[in-house]
Amino acid sequence: MRVTIPADEALLDTYLPAAKPDGSGVGANYADQVLKLMKQTLPDGRKLVAKRRGLKLSVTIGERAGHAIMRRIEHGPDARVIFERALGDAAREAGAEFSREPGALHLDL
């Protein structure tokens, strides 16, 4: 099953560190805005929840959970890339594959 989460790129870009600096260095404000979009109930009744605490991302799909850390040194200075790599790792641990295209985020369950 593929879950598509619509994302307004122009709005999300206003939360990148270049436009709205935060003290984290990895784009915590950007991550929070994207993670807000992911809170929903899937068609099969499971809940999809994504949270951030510090640099740690948690993705929960039904009963399965995945965790990852946003790593600036390993994934470069671009906050968008740092977040996407961490989200991909957390989703994979929770049993899904994360992909992105302009205007949408996809989770393949």
Secondary structure by P-SEA (a helix, b strand, c coil): cbbbbbbcaaaaaaaccccccccccccaaaaaaaaaaacccccccbbbbbbbcccbbbbbcccbbbbbbbccccccccaaaaaaaaaaaaaaaacbbbbbcccbbbbcc
